[in-house]
């Protein structure tokens, strides 16, 4: 999370948006944030959230979504943060049609 937060801080002015999604309540999240602070928004599941997102929030996962709202491929899980930065930079440089 700290590396993702650094990426967010460095690129948010170019349009990068990061959301953390958790099935834990806000109080539990705040306790965690006291130990591992991040500046991007953390979202908490509520009753209106579709089950698909609840299932995803149970496991650490990253998704890249382009400016047109389309999912884009991530670097392989074993690759470095540099590979993720490159994928993000590529998408940030792409303008929607």
C-alpha positions as CSV (number, residue, x, y, z in Angstrom):
1,X,0.0,0.0,0.0
2,X,2.8,2.5,0.7
3,X,4.2,2.0,-2.8
4,X,0.8,2.3,-4.4
5,X,0.3,5.5,-2.4
6,X,3.6,6.9,-3.7
7,X,2.5,6.1,-7.2
8,X,-0.9,7.9,-6.6
9,X,0.8,11.0,-5.1
10,X,3.2,11.2,-8.0
11,X,0.6,10.9,-10.7
12,X,-2.7,12.1,-9.4
13,X,-2.3,15.5,-11.1
14,X,-2.0,13.6,-14.4
15,X,-5.3,11.8,-13.8
16,X,-4.5,8.7,-11.8
17,X,-7.3,7.7,-9.4
18,X,-6.7,5.1,-6.8
19,X,-9.4,3.6,-4.5
20,X,-8.9,1.1,-1.7
21,X,-11.9,-1.2,-1.3
22,X,-12.4,-3.1,1.9
23,X,-15.1,-5.3,3.4
24,X,-13.9,-4.2,6.9
25,X,-15.8,-1.5,8.8
26,X,-14.5,2.1,8.9
27,X,-13.2,1.7,12.5
28,X,-11.1,-1.2,11.6
29,X,-9.8,0.6,8.5
30,X,-8.8,3.6,10.6
31,X,-6.8,1.4,13.0
32,X,-5.0,0.0,10.0
33,X,-4.4,3.5,8.5
34,X,-2.8,4.6,11.8
35,X,-0.1,2.0,11.1
36,X,0.0,2.2,7.3
37,X,-1.2,5.7,6.2
38,X,-2.3,6.3,2.6
39,X,-3.6,9.4,1.0
40,X,-5.9,7.8,-1.6
41,X,-9.6,7.2,-0.6
42,X,-10.6,4.0,1.1
43,X,-14.1,2.7,0.4
44,X,-16.1,0.6,2.8
45,X,-18.6,-2.0,1.6
46,X,-22.3,-1.2,2.3
47,X,-25.4,-3.1,1.7
48,X,-25.9,-1.6,-1.7
49,X,-22.6,-2.9,-3.1
50,X,-23.0,-5.8,-5.6
51,X,-21.7,-9.2,-4.5
52,X,-19.1,-9.2,-7.2
53,X,-17.2,-6.3,-5.5
54,X,-17.6,-8.0,-2.1
55,X,-15.9,-11.1,-3.5
56,X,-13.1,-9.0,-5.0
57,X,-12.5,-7.0,-1.8
58,X,-11.7,-10.2,0.1
59,X,-8.4,-10.6,-1.6
60,X,-5.6,-8.1,-2.5
61,X,-6.1,-7.2,-6.1
62,X,-5.3,-4.4,-8.5
63,X,-7.2,-3.3,-11.6
64,X,-6.2,-0.8,-14.2
65,X,-9.1,1.0,-15.8
66,X,-8.4,3.4,-18.7
67,X,-10.0,6.8,-19.4
68,X,-12.8,5.1,-21.3
69,X,-13.7,2.8,-18.4
70,X,-12.2,-0.3,-20.0
71,X,-10.1,-2.8,-17.9
72,X,-6.5,-3.0,-19.1
73,X,-3.9,-5.7,-18.5
74,X,-1.7,-5.5,-15.5
75,X,1.9,-6.5,-15.5
76,X,2.5,-10.1,-14.3
77,X,2.2,-10.5,-10.5
78,X,5.9,-11.2,-10.1
79,X,7.0,-8.1,-11.9
80,X,8.3,-5.1,-10.1
81,X,6.5,-1.9,-9.2
82,X,8.4,-0.3,-12.1
83,X,6.3,-2.5,-14.5
84,X,3.1,-1.2,-12.9
85,X,4.4,2.4,-13.1
86,X,5.1,1.9,-16.8
87,X,1.6,0.5,-17.4
88,X,0.0,3.4,-15.5
89,X,2.1,5.9,-17.4
90,X,1.1,4.4,-20.7
91,X,-2.6,4.8,-19.8
92,X,-2.1,8.3,-18.4
93,X,-0.6,9.3,-21.7
94,X,-3.6,7.9,-23.6
95,X,-6.4,10.3,-24.3
96,X,-10.0,9.0,-24.7
97,X,-11.4,9.1,-28.2
